[in-house]
Structures are given as C-alpha cells and as structure tokens.
Amino acid sequence: ALAVLEEFVRAYPNDKRAAQARTRISSLAGEMIEKFFNDGELTTARQMVNRLDRDYKENPIPAVAQWKKKFVDYAETFRSKAIEYRDAGNFPDA
C-alpha cells in the first residue's frame, strides 16, 4: 500500500488527492517503522526513516521527524546508562 501511494504522489503531484495520499503515506510509514522498532529490527526501521527523509527532503512528512526524535531519545537512554555504569566503575557494562 505504501509503494502504491508513493507512486501515485510521484506520478500525480498536483492531483487534488495528493495531499491526502501524503498524509496516508506518513501514517503507514509510521506504523511500519513502529513495528520494526518494536520487533527489534532497528536497522530496518532506521533505513526506512533515512529513505523517507531522503525521498521527502523537499516536503518532509511528519513520520520522519517523529521517528528521528525517537531514535535520538533511544540512543540517549543508552548513553545515560553507559555514563551511569562508567561513573560507578562498572566498565564492562559501560
């Protein structure tokens, strides 16, 4: 479904339904990325975010910003935990 909507928007960018299709693209992409993320397929989720960011650079879709922030927050959690371990002298876990 995502590929069909993306192709529609590429082929008919001025169609009156293109804005509606872009909204649905963002929604579907967000759902797919969330599934990958929750299933622990972080590489796949990140690749999808990167592709959408690249493909929609001129006119970003909301799912990209949302998931970029989620990945940064997720990384910050690990960073904080590593600092905590380091400060406690637990270098193997850091």
KAHU-V129587 format. One record per pair of residues at least 24 apart in sequence whose C-alpha atoms are under 8 Angstrom apart, sorted by sequence separation. I is the first residue (numbers start at 1). J is the second residue. If there is no record, write none. Layout:
# KAHU-V129587
((I J) (I J))
This chain:
# KAHU-V129587
((2 28) (2 29) (30 63) (29 63) (30 64) (33 67) (26 61) (26 62) (27 63) (26 63) (30 67) (23 61) (26 64) (22 61))
